[in-house]
Amino acid sequence: MGGERKVALVTGGTRGIGRAIADALAEQGCDLVINYLRNGTAARAAAAELAAKGARVHLVKANVGDVEKIKEMFAEIDRTFGRLDILVNNAASGVLRPLLDLEESHWDWTMNVNAKALLFCAQEAAKLMRKHGGGKIVSISSLGSARVLDNYTAVGVSKAALEALTRYLAVELAPDNIVVNAVSGGVVDTDALKHFPNRAELLADAAKRTPAGRMVQPEDLSHAVMFLLSDQASMIRGQTLIVDGGFSLLA
């Protein structure tokens, strides 16, 4: 990425896909703001490992589904670094239940963390990015945004909203030289998948059906994110890049 050290915020950046992205950013010479919600021990361990790669790392505990917490987080970033060049909107949560069993609180929690967070994080990020001539925003989506998966209604709809927001943000932020895209992953065996009641079935099906012959790994998604953050991808705007080894191509 060259030049002055860039500052990147990775929400949900201590484990799984977010951690793989944070590792890649540190290796590219970025300083990091790592957001987490619950596990402070894991967050501190991740920060130490990322710092060992030469990055300056700042941890922020915040629920990105809460707009006030988002504003506090970005104010802290401004005080600490005075700039933000990259936002990786990775934090995700959700209630996995059949559609008829969903309650209003399940819907609100899932939509807030997975969709509303992108809108209000992007608003705050844009204010900081404008100060230094622009920036890049990449969100993590999933195949459930366009396909029907068991128990995935609330999460799938929230990811569809995230992808639509990606398109709107890409157009409205383009005059500020802010590039906005998303990466959609296939089935990835992370801690998040442990919450799926049909985890074993999902993994077995993905391993068998993926044309590439193997499961998608967190690093596969981080490679795609790093490409979209690069100057070579500057003319890719408002797109959702699917990284699933061809899984979604099959009937």
KOLTI-385594 format. One line per 2 residues: number of its first residue (from 1); their letters; for each residue y, x, z of N, C-alpha, C. Coordinates in pm, whole numbers, always signed. Layout:
N
NUM	A	Y,X,Z,Y,X,Z,Y,X,Z ~ ...
***
This chain:
251
1	MG	-121,+82,+0,+0,+0,+0,+126,+86,+0 ~ +115,+207,+45,+221,+305,+28,+350,+275,+99
3	GE	+439,+377,+103,+573,+359,+158,+573,+334,+307 ~ +680,+265,+352,+694,+233,+493,+577,+148,+541
5	RK	+535,+168,+666,+419,+95,+718,+448,-55,+720 ~ +356,-130,+665,+371,-275,+664,+310,-334,+790
7	VA	+358,-452,+824,+309,-523,+942,+235,-648,+896 ~ +113,-664,+946,+30,-777,+907,-11,-856,+1030
9	LV	-3,-988,+1020,-54,-1077,+1123,-185,-1137,+1074 ~ -289,-1124,+1155,-418,-1188,+1126,-446,-1287,+1239
11	TG	-445,-1416,+1207,-477,-1514,+1312,-630,-1520,+1325 ~ -675,-1531,+1449,-820,-1528,+1473,-879,-1397,+1427
13	GT	-811,-1286,+1457,-847,-1157,+1398,-937,-1067,+1480 ~ -1001,-1119,+1584,-1079,-1031,+1671,-1228,-1030,+1638
15	RG	-1275,-1129,+1563,-1418,-1137,+1535,-1442,-1187,+1393 ~ -1564,-1169,+1345,-1607,-1226,+1218,-1523,-1185,+1099
17	IG	-1488,-1283,+1017,-1413,-1256,+894,-1275,-1199,+926 ~ -1209,-1256,+1026,-1076,-1206,+1063,-1079,-1060,+1103
19	RA	-1182,-1023,+1176,-1194,-883,+1218,-1218,-791,+1099 ~ -1301,-834,+1005,-1325,-753,+885,-1196,-731,+807
21	IA	-1112,-835,+801,-983,-824,+732,-891,-730,+809 ~ -889,-743,+942,-805,-655,+1023,-847,-509,+1006
23	DA	-976,-483,+1001,-1026,-347,+978,-975,-292,+844 ~ -985,-375,+741,-941,-331,+608,-791,-303,+605
25	LA	-713,-387,+671,-568,-366,+676,-533,-239,+751 ~ -604,-213,+861,-579,-90,+937,-611,+32,+853
27	EQ	-721,+24,+778,-759,+137,+693,-660,+159,+580 ~ -587,+52,+541,-484,+63,+437,-349,+110,+493
29	GC	-343,+133,+625,-220,+187,+684,-124,+84,+738 ~ -172,-39,+759,-85,-143,+815,-86,-138,+968
31	DL	+27,-175,+1028,+29,-208,+1170,-8,-355,+1183 ~ -65,-391,+1297,-129,-521,+1308,-82,-603,+1426
33	VI	-64,-732,+1401,-53,-832,+1507,-181,-913,+1499 ~ -258,-912,+1607,-385,-984,+1610,-372,-1102,+1704
35	NY	-388,-1220,+1649,-382,-1343,+1728,-523,-1384,+1770 ~ -535,-1432,+1894,-662,-1485,+1943,-632,-1601,+2036
37	LR	-737,-1677,+2071,-714,-1794,+2156,-778,-1781,+2294 ~ -906,-1739,+2300,-977,-1748,+2428,-1028,-1615,+2482
39	NG	-1097,-1538,+2400,-1172,-1424,+2452,-1087,-1298,+2461 ~ -1020,-1280,+2575,-933,-1165,+2593,-1008,-1033,+2594
41	TA	-1130,-1033,+2646,-1210,-909,+2650,-1242,-862,+2509 ~ -1286,-954,+2424,-1315,-920,+2285,-1189,-876,+2212
43	AR	-1077,-941,+2242,-951,-907,+2177,-907,-766,+2213 ~ -918,-730,+2340,-878,-595,+2382,-970,-488,+2322
45	AA	-1097,-519,+2313,-1192,-425,+2252,-1160,-405,+2104 ~ -1131,-515,+2036,-1096,-507,+1894,-968,-427,+1875
47	AA	-868,-450,+1962,-741,-378,+1951,-762,-228,+1967 ~ -847,-189,+2061,-873,-46,+2083,-939,+16,+1961
49	EL	-1033,-55,+1902,-1103,-2,+1785,-1010,+7,+1664 ~ -923,-91,+1649,-827,-88,+1538,-723,+23,+1558
51	AA	-681,+41,+1682,-586,+149,+1712,-646,+285,+1681 ~ -777,+297,+1700,-845,+424,+1670,-840,+457,+1521
53	KG	-813,+357,+1438,-798,+380,+1294,-655,+422,+1259 ~ -568,+429,+1360,-431,+473,+1337,-328,+363,+1333
55	AR	-371,+238,+1354,-277,+127,+1348,-210,+105,+1483 ~ -85,+63,+1479,-22,+10,+1599,-65,-136,+1609
57	VH	-122,-174,+1722,-182,-307,+1735,-115,-384,+1848 ~ -74,-506,+1818,-13,-592,+1919,-93,-721,+1926
59	LV	-146,-754,+2044,-224,-876,+2064,-133,-991,+2105 ~ -160,-1110,+2049,-87,-1230,+2089,-187,-1342,+2111
61	KA	-193,-1391,+2234,-277,-1506,+2265,-199,-1633,+2238 ~ -249,-1716,+2146,-177,-1839,+2112,-269,-1936,+2038
63	NV	-252,-2063,+2068,-320,-2168,+1992,-233,-2201,+1871 ~ -282,-2164,+1752,-200,-2185,+1632,-194,-2331,+1589
65	GD	-264,-2417,+1661,-251,-2560,+1636,-132,-2621,+1706 ~ -59,-2541,+1785,+57,-2585,+1862,+182,-2520,+1803
67	VE	+272,-2601,+1749,+389,-2548,+1677,+477,-2463,+1769 ~ +494,-2504,+1894,+577,-2426,+1985,+515,-2288,+2009
69	KI	+383,-2282,+2020,+315,-2154,+2039,+330,-2066,+1915 ~ +329,-2129,+1798,+351,-2055,+1674,+491,-1991,+1675
71	KE	+590,-2068,+1712,+727,-2017,+1714,+741,-1902,+1814 ~ +677,-1917,+1930,+681,-1809,+2030,+613,-1684,+1977
73	MF	+502,-1701,+1907,+430,-1586,+1851,+515,-1510,+1750 ~ +582,-1582,+1663,+664,-1513,+1561,+789,-1451,+1622
75	AE	+843,-1512,+1727,+956,-1450,+1796,+912,-1318,+1858 ~ +789,-1315,+1910,+735,-1193,+1969,+713,-1085,+1862
77	ID	+668,-1128,+1744,+651,-1034,+1633,+785,-974,+1594 ~ +887,-1059,+1588,+1021,-1012,+1551,+1073,-911,+1653
79	RT	+1051,-941,+1782,+1096,-848,+1886,+1021,-716,+1883 ~ +893,-722,+1853,+807,-603,+1859,+820,-516,+1735
81	FG	+821,-578,+1618,+819,-501,+1493,+946,-520,+1409 ~ +1012,-634,+1425,+1132,-660,+1345,+1104,-694,+1200
83	RL	+978,-716,+1167,+943,-747,+1029,+802,-807,+1024 ~ +769,-871,+913,+633,-913,+883,+618,-913,+732
85	DI	+514,-845,+685,+491,-833,+541,+372,-914,+494 ~ +277,-936,+584,+151,-1001,+546,+112,-1102,+654
87	LV	+74,-1222,+611,+14,-1321,+700,-124,-1355,+645 ~ -226,-1332,+727,-361,-1376,+693,-394,-1492,+787
89	NN	-394,-1611,+730,-417,-1733,+807,-568,-1758,+813 ~ -631,-1700,+914,-777,-1700,+923,-831,-1788,+1035
91	AA	-755,-1805,+1143,-805,-1880,+1258,-851,-2020,+1215 ~ -967,-2059,+1265,-1022,-2190,+1229,-1101,-2246,+1345
93	SG	-1106,-2378,+1350,-1184,-2445,+1452,-1220,-2582,+1396 ~ -1299,-2657,+1471,-1332,-2789,+1423,-1449,-2851,+1495
95	VL	-1454,-2982,+1490,-1564,-3057,+1551,-1664,-3093,+1442 ~ -1787,-3057,+1464,-1893,-3079,+1365,-1978,-3198,+1408
97	RP	-1944,-3312,+1351,-2016,-3436,+1383,-2023,-3524,+1258 ~ -2120,-3615,+1255,-2120,-3713,+1145,-1988,-3790,+1142
99	LL	-1950,-3833,+1025,-1821,-3900,+1006,-1801,-4017,+1101 ~ -1904,-4096,+1122,-1889,-4216,+1204,-1881,-4185,+1353
101	DL	-1908,-4061,+1390,-1900,-4021,+1530,-1771,-3947,+1565 ~ -1683,-3928,+1467,-1559,-3856,+1492,-1460,-3941,+1571
103	EE	-1396,-3877,+1667,-1292,-3944,+1745,-1155,-3888,+1705 ~ -1051,-3959,+1743,-915,-3917,+1704,-885,-3776,+1753
105	SH	-928,-3743,+1874,-901,-3609,+1927,-971,-3502,+1846 ~ -1090,-3531,+1793,-1163,-3434,+1708,-1085,-3409,+1579
107	WD	-1038,-3517,+1520,-961,-3509,+1395,-833,-3428,+1416 ~ -758,-3463,+1521,-629,-3398,+1546,-647,-3249,+1573
109	WT	-746,-3214,+1656,-768,-3072,+1687,-799,-2993,+1560 ~ -891,-3045,+1478,-934,-2974,+1358,-822,-2960,+1257
111	MN	-750,-3069,+1233,-639,-3064,+1137,-527,-2972,+1184 ~ -500,-2973,+1314,-392,-2890,+1367,-421,-2741,+1350
113	VN	-541,-2699,+1388,-574,-2556,+1383,-595,-2508,+1239 ~ -654,-2593,+1155,-693,-2547,+1021,-590,-2574,+913
115	AK	-505,-2674,+930,-410,-2709,+824,-265,-2701,+870 ~ -233,-2768,+979,-95,-2764,+1027,-51,-2621,+1058
117	AL	-142,-2541,+1109,-109,-2402,+1142,-57,-2325,+1021 ~ -117,-2349,+904,-70,-2277,+785,+73,-2313,+753
119	LF	+106,-2441,+756,+243,-2483,+724,+345,-2417,+815 ~ +322,-2426,+945,+425,-2378,+1038,+422,-2226,+1056
121	CA	+304,-2164,+1039,+300,-2017,+1037,+373,-1965,+912 ~ +353,-2033,+800,+419,-1990,+676,+571,-2005,+687
123	QE	+617,-2113,+750,+762,-2130,+768,+821,-2013,+846 ~ +754,-1978,+956,+806,-1869,+1040,+788,-1735,+972
125	AA	+677,-1715,+904,+653,-1589,+833,+758,-1567,+725 ~ +792,-1674,+655,+889,-1661,+545,+1024,-1610,+595
127	KL	+1064,-1653,+714,+1191,-1606,+770,+1192,-1455,+789 ~ +1079,-1400,+835,+1071,-1255,+856,+1051,-1181,+724
129	MR	+972,-1239,+633,+944,-1172,+505,+1069,-1158,+420 ~ +1156,-1259,+425,+1279,-1253,+345,+1365,-1132,+379
131	KH	+1358,-1087,+505,+1440,-974,+549,+1406,-845,+477 ~ +1282,-835,+426,+1237,-711,+364,+1188,-733,+221
133	GG	+1242,-834,+157,+1218,-850,+13,+1094,-925,-27 ~ +1028,-990,+67,+911,-1071,+29,+788,-1038,+111
135	GK	+676,-1092,+69,+552,-1069,+142,+435,-1141,+78 ~ +323,-1140,+148,+200,-1202,+97,+138,-1289,+207
137	IV	+88,-1405,+167,+16,-1495,+257,-118,-1528,+195 ~ -226,-1506,+270,-359,-1544,+225,-428,-1622,+337
139	SI	-485,-1737,+300,-558,-1819,+397,-707,-1816,+365 ~ -787,-1843,+468,-931,-1850,+449,-974,-1996,+448
141	SS	-1037,-2035,+339,-1087,-2171,+323,-1240,-2169,+322 ~ -1300,-2280,+281,-1446,-2285,+272,-1487,-2384,+164
143	LG	-1613,-2376,+124,-1663,-2462,+16,-1659,-2610,+56 ~ -1654,-2639,+185,-1647,-2778,+230,-1518,-2848,+192
145	SA	-1421,-2774,+139,-1297,-2836,+92,-1321,-2925,-29 ~ -1423,-2892,-107,-1448,-2965,-232,-1590,-3021,-240
147	RV	-1679,-2977,-150,-1817,-3023,-150,-1848,-3092,-17 ~ -1941,-3182,-19,-1978,-3256,+102,-2091,-3183,+174
149	LD	-2062,-3138,+296,-2160,-3069,+379,-2189,-3153,+503 ~ -2311,-3146,+551,-2348,-3225,+669,-2258,-3194,+788
151	NY	-2212,-3297,+857,-2134,-3285,+981,-1999,-3217,+962 ~ -1951,-3205,+838,-1836,-3118,+808,-1711,-3196,+770
153	TA	-1711,-3328,+793,-1600,-3410,+743,-1463,-3359,+787 ~ -1442,-3344,+917,-1310,-3306,+966,-1270,-3168,+916
155	VG	-1363,-3073,+921,-1332,-2938,+876,-1309,-2935,+726 ~ -1395,-3003,+651,-1381,-3004,+505,-1248,-3061,+460
157	VS	-1206,-3172,+522,-1077,-3233,+486,-963,-3140,+525 ~ -975,-3074,+640,-868,-2982,+682,-857,-2863,+586
159	KA	-970,-2817,+533,-966,-2706,+438,-913,-2751,+302 ~ -940,-2875,+265,-880,-2929,+142,-728,-2934,+156
161	AL	-681,-2974,+274,-536,-2974,+299,-480,-2833,+293 ~ -554,-2737,+348,-510,-2597,+344,-494,-2548,+200
163	EA	-589,-2585,+114,-580,-2540,-26,-464,-2608,-99 ~ -439,-2735,-68,-324,-2803,-128,-193,-2740,-79
165	LT	-186,-2710,+50,-68,-2643,+104,-46,-2507,+39 ~ -154,-2439,+9,-144,-2308,-57,-71,-2321,-190
167	RY	-100,-2427,-265,-32,-2448,-393,+117,-2478,-373 ~ +148,-2566,-281,+288,-2603,-256,+368,-2483,-205
169	LA	+309,-2407,-113,+377,-2289,-60,+400,-2185,-169 ~ +302,-2169,-257,+314,-2068,-363,+434,-2095,-451
171	VE	+460,-2223,-480,+572,-2259,-567,+705,-2249,-490 ~ +709,-2304,-370,+836,-2308,-297,+880,-2172,-245
173	LA	+784,-2083,-218,+820,-1952,-165,+832,-1845,-273 ~ +797,-1879,-396,+805,-1781,-505,+945,-1721,-522
175	PD	+1054,-1800,-511,+1187,-1739,-526,+1218,-1633,-420 ~ +1145,-1636,-308,+1164,-1536,-203,+1069,-1417,-219
177	NI	+1000,-1412,-335,+902,-1305,-362,+790,-1305,-257 ~ +749,-1425,-218,+635,-1441,-127,+519,-1499,-207
179	VV	+411,-1426,-211,+293,-1464,-289,+192,-1531,-197 ~ +143,-1649,-236,+55,-1728,-149,-73,-1764,-222
181	NA	-187,-1733,-161,-318,-1765,-217,-417,-1794,-104 ~ -540,-1825,-142,-646,-1849,-45,-777,-1790,-96
183	VS	-867,-1764,-4,-1002,-1719,-36,-1099,-1817,+28 ~ -1192,-1867,-52,-1292,-1960,-1,-1427,-1892,+1
185	GG	-1489,-1891,+118,-1618,-1825,+132,-1735,-1920,+126 ~ -1848,-1867,+86,-1972,-1942,+96,-2020,-1938,+240
187	VV	-2149,-1955,+260,-2206,-1952,+394,-2209,-1808,+443 ~ -2136,-1781,+552,-2129,-1647,+610,-2181,-1656,+753
189	DT	-2273,-1568,+790,-2334,-1574,+923,-2243,-1506,+1025 ~ -2146,-1581,+1078,-2056,-1531,+1181,-2078,-1611,+1309
191	DA	-2006,-1576,+1414,-2016,-1650,+1540,-1985,-1798,+1521 ~ -1893,-1827,+1428,-1854,-1966,+1405,-1972,-2051,+1360
193	LK	-2063,-1990,+1286,-2177,-2066,+1233,-2274,-2108,+1344 ~ -2268,-2041,+1458,-2357,-2075,+1568,-2331,-2216,+1622
195	HF	-2213,-2271,+1591,-2179,-2405,+1639,-2235,-2515,+1548 ~ -2292,-2476,+1434,-2348,-2576,+1344,-2485,-2619,+1395
197	PN	-2508,-2750,+1409,-2638,-2795,+1456,-2751,-2759,+1360 ~ -2717,-2742,+1231,-2819,-2709,+1130,-2803,-2566,+1080
199	RA	-2765,-2474,+1170,-2739,-2336,+1132,-2858,-2270,+1061 ~ -2976,-2281,+1119,-3094,-2214,+1061,-3122,-2265,+920
201	EL	-3108,-2396,+903,-3130,-2456,+771,-3025,-2407,+671 ~ -2899,-2401,+715,-2792,-2353,+628,-2816,-2210,+581
203	LA	-2853,-2124,+675,-2876,-1984,+642,-2993,-1967,+546 ~ -3101,-2038,+574,-3219,-2028,+489,-3189,-2078,+348
205	DA	-3116,-2189,+339,-3081,-2246,+209,-2988,-2153,+132 ~ -2889,-2095,+202,-2794,-2005,+135,-2865,-1880,+84
207	AK	-2954,-1824,+166,-3025,-1702,+124,-3111,-1729,+2 ~ -3170,-1846,-3,-3260,-1880,-114,-3185,-1917,-241
209	RT	-3069,-1985,-225,-3001,-2043,-341,-2890,-1957,-398 ~ -2849,-1850,-332,-2736,-1771,-383,-2781,-1686,-502
211	PA	-2725,-1708,-622,-2768,-1633,-739,-2754,-1481,-723 ~ -2656,-1437,-645,-2636,-1293,-628,-2752,-1227,-553
213	GR	-2835,-1307,-488,-2955,-1253,-424,-2939,-1210,-280 ~ -2822,-1236,-223,-2802,-1205,-82,-2693,-1295,-25
215	MV	-2686,-1299,+107,-2582,-1376,+176,-2445,-1310,+157 ~ -2340,-1391,+163,-2204,-1339,+166,-2179,-1277,+304
217	QP	-2120,-1158,+305,-2087,-1089,+429,-1935,-1097,+454 ~ -1892,-1085,+580,-1748,-1086,+607,-1670,-986,+521
219	ED	-1731,-872,+495,-1663,-769,+414,-1639,-815,+270 ~ -1726,-901,+218,-1704,-954,+84,-1574,-1035,+79
221	LS	-1549,-1111,+184,-1425,-1188,+189,-1305,-1096,+213 ~ -1322,-995,+296,-1209,-904,+321,-1171,-829,+194
223	HA	-1269,-793,+112,-1237,-726,-16,-1152,-816,-104 ~ -1188,-946,-109,-1111,-1040,-191,-970,-1058,-136
225	VM	-959,-1066,-3,-827,-1078,+59,-742,-956,+26 ~ -800,-838,+38,-724,-716,+11,-678,-709,-135
227	FL	-759,-760,-226,-716,-766,-365,-595,-858,-380 ~ -601,-976,-318,-490,-1070,-330,-363,-1019,-262
229	LS	-379,-929,-166,-263,-868,-99,-206,-751,-177 ~ -278,-707,-279,-235,-588,-354,-131,-625,-461
231	DQ	-60,-522,-509,+38,-544,-616,-29,-589,-746 ~ -156,-549,-764,-228,-587,-887,-245,-737,-899
233	AS	-237,-809,-785,-259,-954,-786,-128,-1032,-779 ~ -17,-968,-807,+113,-1033,-786,+136,-1155,-875
235	MI	+64,-1166,-986,+81,-1281,-1073,-24,-1389,-1048 ~ -103,-1373,-944,-195,-1479,-902,-124,-1557,-792
237	RG	-98,-1683,-816,-18,-1763,-724,-82,-1900,-701 ~ -96,-1938,-574,-142,-2071,-540,-288,-2099,-572
239	QT	-366,-1992,-586,-506,-2007,-624,-599,-1994,-504 ~ -716,-2054,-516,-822,-2035,-417,-936,-1961,-484
241	LI	-955,-1838,-444,-1058,-1751,-502,-1189,-1775,-427 ~ -1292,-1818,-498,-1422,-1848,-436,-1509,-1723,-435
243	VD	-1554,-1688,-316,-1642,-1570,-298,-1770,-1620,-233 ~ -1867,-1656,-316,-1989,-1717,-262,-2116,-1669,-332
245	GG	-2105,-1562,-412,-2223,-1512,-481,-2279,-1608,-583 ~ -2200,-1708,-623,-2244,-1806,-721,-2308,-1930,-662
247	FS	-2312,-1940,-529,-2378,-2051,-460,-2328,-2187,-508 ~ -2197,-2202,-524,-2139,-2332,-557,-2155,-2370,-704
249	LL	-2208,-2280,-785,-2227,-2311,-927,-2351,-2395,-953 ~ -2441,-2397,-856,-2569,-2465,-875,-2560,-2614,-843
251	A	-2633,-2694,-917,-2638,-2838,-894,-2720,-2868,-768
***
